[in-house]
Amino acid sequence: MTATAFSALHLNPALLKNLASLGYAEMTPIQSHSLPPILAGKDVIAKAKTGSGKTAAFGIGLLSRLVVTSSRVQALVVCPTRELADQVGKELRRLARCTENIRVLTLCGGSPFGPQLGSLEHGAHVVVGTPGRLLDHLRRGSLDLSLLQTLVLDEADRMLDMGFQEEIAALIAATPVKKQTLLFSATYPEAIAAMSATIQHQPVQVTVDELHDEGAIEQLLYQVDKEERTAALARLLGHYRPESTLVFCNTRKECREVAEALVKRGLSALAIHGDLEQRERDEVLVRFANKSCSVLVATDVAARGLDIKELSAVINYELSREPGVHIHRIGRTGRAGEQGLALSLVTEQESRRVQTIETALGSTIARGRIESLSVAAGGPLAPPMVTLCIDGGRKNKVRPGDILGALTGEAGIAGSEVGKIDVLDFHAYVAVMRGTAPQALACLSGNKIKGRFFKVRKIS
């Protein structure tokens, strides 16, 4: 039987104490299976989805190998999207706070190049980034990987799906032959096996059962005609009234059209897809994560790296063609002991897809009748929070505590009325309860933060 206590790993006492303070009581399955070989210095290929605890698995491993007295880059984590890279960077900083002077740097496209160059000149132990921007720094000579000890490819399947093969190959070519390579993937297609064979040495394979507790997710199929999908989607949202819903579409065009149609029906909906500029993507993700938007319509690629802990429902506007992707989609709800809801709209022509998915699940999915669903009175469910954007961020020395202090101090707003605070390089976002928004906006606009006034606006 696999040990589940972190103390069984014989980690540094300070790291163990920090893990306890972060609420890491016992290892998740992916951690208990992958951490021993990772700590032993072996290459690992692990099948693990978002929310499985994989970041802590490779994070604990790479932090345990760092030589703090050297400011050269010793660990590199490559992620498919900026959102995932930001999340990984934040988690690594939390894990590293038990050791002084560990520098974790995030390098992603969509952010100014200059500040990244300055940060690299000061040295970094761990770099987290997206393939394109990492390669830009490599070619400029600002990123030196010659002393790299640990390479992590996170969500490697999506990086291949997004066409990053050449960038990854170029990055790997700049690293020492002798290093530890950790490859994490939500699915295990042939392309991943081929990649592993090329870049890893006798890797330990770790696979954790991806099927979820059947009691945690209520899954239903609703058969509709193709032209009735949007109306049926609105009816599902009106009947079940989930607080936060992730709707999956198979194309960017569909994402835009579905989100626009929902907004016209009075619902709070946003779309995320590859055509958005980085600033727009940031705002969309922040608004959905902090519950100031009820519905996010996304493609699988755009939703990658999005880890919302309390997701009420997942709705498949159209079924995926791959059973593994379907399982990955619905696994985003029903986490941490909460009840989840996974609903799918299907046409008669998609019956073969349904059969393939049911075979993969090992069970039949219950059918519902869309015409039998009553729509709750009271109109569309309004999001509980409102997001305020502050035109100042990390580069202006703004911290979450400064924003919280301004709201609870000068404005006298209760801390319970303030939600998620996200501080980016040049902007900060704070969620406040809908009824408190005017008071919070007036406070932040009329008072100094960090000794200066910042422009503040409501974005939802």
N, C-alpha and C positions, 0 to 999 in steps of 0.2 A: 504493500500500500504506500502511495506517494505521500511524503510528509507535506503538511500544509502550513506549518508555522515558519515565518521568516527566520526565526532563531535557529532553525535546523540547518541553515545555509552557512553558518559561521561567518557572518558579515561583520564589518567594522562596527563596534558598539555604538558609535555616534550615528552611523547610518541606521542601525536598528532602532535607536531611540527616535530618530527623525521619522522613520516609517510609522512607528506607533503614534507619533503626534499628528501624522497626516491621515490617520484612520485606517492604515493598512494592518488589519488584524491577522488575516490569513491569506495565503496565496490563492489566486484564482487558478483554474486548471492550466491555463497557458503558462502562468508563472511557475507553478510547481513542476511542470514537465520540461520547460525550456531553461530555467535559471541554472540548475546544476551543470548541464553541459556548457552553457554560456560562461559561467564562472570558471569552468575548467579550461577555458580558452579555445573550445572547439567551435567549428563553423556549425551554424544551425539554420535549417530551413523550416519555418513554422507556418502552419495554416491557422490564421487567427483573424477574427473580424474586429472592426471598430467597437470599443467598449469591453473588450475581453481582458484588458489589463496588459496588453502587449508592450505599451510604452514603458511601464515600470519594469517589465521583464528585461528588455534590452537596455533601459536606462540604468538600472542597478548594475548590470553587467559592465557597461562601458565606464561608469563612474568608478567602479571598483579597480579599474586598471590604470586610472589617470596618475600621472606624475605631476603633482600640483606645482612644483618648483620650475617646471618647464612651461613656457607660455606658447609653445608650438601646438598646432592642431593635431590632436591625438585621436579624436573620434569624429566621424562624419555620419550624419543621418540624412538620407535623401528621401524626400516626400513628394507625392504627385501634385499637391496643391498648397497654396499659401496658407489656407485655413488649417490644414493638418500640420504643416510646419510650425505655425504659430502655437497650436495646441501642444505639440511635442516639445517645443522650446520652453513653454511655460511649465510643463510637467517636469522636465529635466532640471529646471532651476529650483523647483520645489524639492526635488529629490536631493539636489546638491547643496542645499542650504546648511547641511550638517558640517560641511567642509568649507573653510574660508578661502576666498580668492579663486574659486572655480568660475571661469568665464564661459558662459554659453551664449553663442551668437547665432542669430537667425538671419539668413540671407535669402530673400525671395524677390521675385519680379513684382513690379507694381509699387515698389518702394524706391526712394531716391538712392542713386548709386553712391554719391559723395559720402554721406554719413556711414555707409557700410565700409567704404575704404578706410575711413578714419578709425572705425572700430577694429578692423583687421590689423591696422598698424599697431594697435595697443596689445595685440595678441589675444588668442582664444584657445581654450582647451577642447571645447566641443563646438562644432558647427552644424547647424540644422538648416536645410534649405531645399529649394526646388531645383530640378536639373538645369534649366536654362540659365538661371542667375548664377548658380554655382560654376557652371562652365564659363560664363562671362568673366568671373573673377579669376578663374584658373588661367584663361587666355591672357588676361591683363597682367598676370604675375602677382596679383594681390592675395591669392589663395595658394598656400604651399601645403601639399599633402604628402610630402616625402617622408615624414615621420609618423604617418597615420598607423594606429594600432588596431582600431575597430571601425569597420564600415557596416552601416545598417541601411538596407533598402526596405523602406516601410511602404506597405501596400504596393508591392512590386508589380502585381497584376495590372493595376490601374495605370502605372507608369508605362507599361508596355501598350496598354489599350490607347493611351494618349499619344503614343508615338515617340517616346523618349529613349528608344533603344540606343541611338547614336550618342546622345548626351551621356547616358549612363556608361557606355563603353569608353568614352573619352575620359570621364571622371575616374573610372577604375584603372585606366592606363597610367594615370598620374599618381597612383598609390603604390606602396611597396608590394612586392610579390608575397612576402610573408606578413600576413595580417589576419585578424579574425573577421569573417564576413557573416553577417546575420541577415537572413532574407525572410521577411514577413509578408504573407499574401493571404487575402481573404478567400481566394479560390486557387486551384492548383491545376491550371491548364498545361498543355504540353510545352508551351513557350516558357513557362516558369521552370519546368524540369530541365529544359535545354539551357536556360540561363544559369541555373544552379550548377549544372555539369561543367559549365565554362569557367565560372568564377569562384567556386567553392571547392574545398579539399575535404573529402570524406565527411560531408555534413551529417549531423544528427537530424533526423526528420521527426518533427513534432506535429501531431494532428490532434486537435481537440474537437470532440463532437459538436457540430454547429447546430444540431436540432435543439430547439428550445423546449422548455417545460410546457407541455400541451395546455396545462391549466393556466399558464401565464398569458397566453395570447388567444383571444377569441377570433377565429378566422372564418370569413364568410365570402361566398361568391354571389354576385348578382348578374344575371344574364340580361343584356340590353342590346338594342339595335345600335349600330355604329353612330348614327346621327343623334342618338339620345344620350350619349355619354355625358356631356356637360350638364344637362338637366338632371341626370341621375346622380352625378357627383354632388351637385348643389343639394339634392334631396337627402343624400347620405349625411352631409354636413348639417343640414337643418334638423334631421331626426336624431342623430347621435350627439350633436353639439360638443365635439371634443374641444378642449382648450387649446391644444396644439396639434396640428395635423401635417404630415409630410405626404404630399401627393407626387407619385412618380409617373413621369411621361417618358416616352422613348426618344423624342426628338426635341431640339431647342425650339423649333417653330411651335410645336404643340404646347410646350411650357408657357411661352408668351401668350398664346391664344387662350389657354385654359385660365391662367391667372387673370387676364383682362376680362374674361367672361364672368368669373366669380366676383370681381370688383363691381362690375355692372349690376350684379345681383345683390349688392350691398354687403358682401363678405370682405373681411380683412385678409387680403391675399397678396403674396409677392412671388415673383419667379426668379430662379437663379439658374444661369446657363453661361456658356462660354463667351457670349457676345457682350457681357457686361464689363465695364471698366472696373479696375480694382477697387476704387472708392465706392462704387455702387455695390459691388459684391460684399464689401465690408459692412456696409449699412444694412443690406438685406439680411445677412447672417446674424448680425448683432440684434436686429429687431425681432427676428424669429426666436433666437436663443433666449432673449430676455422677456419674451411673452408680450411684446407690444404688437405682434402680428400673429394671427391665428393659423394661417395656412401658408405653407411654403410649397411651391410647385417646382420640381427639380428633375433633371436627368440623373442617371446613376453616377456619371462622372462628376457632375457639379456637386452632388450630395456627398461625395467621398470626403472623408475628413470631418464631416459635420457630426458631432457627437452631442446630442441633446439628451440629457439624463432622464427628463420627464416628458417623453413624447406620448401623447394620449392615443394617437391613431396613425396608422400608415394606410394610405389608399392607393391602390394600383389603378390609375386611370386606364392603363393598358398593361396587360401581362408582359413580363419579360420573356424573351425567347429562351433564356437559360434558367433551369431550375435552381442552380446555385445562386444566381442573382436574386431570384424571388425569395429564397430563404434568407439571404442577406438583408433584403429590404424589410421583410416583416420582423426580423430580429432586432430592429431598431426600437420597437415598442415592447412593452411588457418586461422592462428591466428592473433590477434592484427590488424584486418582490412585488412590483406594481402590476396591476392587470392591464394588458394591452389589447388593442383592437386592430385587426388587419382586414381590410375590405378590398375586394377586387371587382372591377367591372369587366365583364367578358362578353364577347359576341359569339354567336353560334359557330362562326368560322374558326374560333380559337379553341375549340374543344380538344384538339390534339395537344395544345400547350398545357391545358388543364390536366390531362391524363399524365403527361410527362412530369409535371410538378407534383401531382399526387403520388406517383411512383417514387419520386425522390424523397418525399415526406414520409412515405410508408403508411399513409392514411388518406381517407377521403375528406375533402373539404366540404363543410356544410353549405347548402344553397339557401339563399334568401330571395324574396320577391320584392323588387323595388317598388311596385305599385302598392304594396301593403304597408309601406313606411309612412307614418304620419309625421308632419313637420311641426316641431314644437312652436307654441305661440311665443310672441315677444320679439320676433325678427331675428336677424343674424346675431350670433354670440359675439359681443365686443371683447377685444383683448383686454385683460386686466391692467396692463401696464402701458405707459407712454414713454418713448425714448427721446431724450434731449441730447443734442450734439454740441460739444464744446470745441472751439477751434484752437485747442492747445493739447499737447500730449506729452509723451515721455521726453522728447527733445526740448520741451519747455519746462522740464522738471516737475510736471504735474503727476501726482500719484493718486491712486484710488482714495486713500485716506484724506487727501486734501478736498476732494469733491464731497465725500461723505461728511466731513467736518463742516463744510460750508452749508450743507443742507440741514444737518441736525443742529448746528450751532446758530448761525445767523438767522436761518429761516424757522428754526424750531420744529422742523419736520421730524416725526418719529422715525427711528432707524428701521422699523418694520415696514415703513412706507417706501423705503428705497430698495430697489432690486439690484440686478447685476450691473457692475461698473466695468467697462472695458476701456483701457488706456492704450492707444496705439501711438505710433511715433509722433504724429502731428495733430491727432484728434482724440477726443475721449467721448464715450457714450455712457449715459447713465439712465437706467430705467426707474421710473417712479410710478406709484399707483395713479391711475387715471384721474381721480378726484384731487390729487395733490399737484398735478402737473403745472397749473397756472402759478401757484405759489413757488414751486421749485424753479420754474423758468425766470420769474421775477427776481428771485434770490441770486441765482447764478449770473444773471445779466447785470445786476446792480451792485454786486460785491466782488472784491478782488479774490482771486485764487492764486496762491504763490506770489502775492504782492503785485499782481497786475490784473487788468480787466480782459476777459476773453469774450468774443462773440459767441452767443449761445442761441440755438434754434431748436424748435420742435420738429422732428422728422416723422412722427407718426401720431 
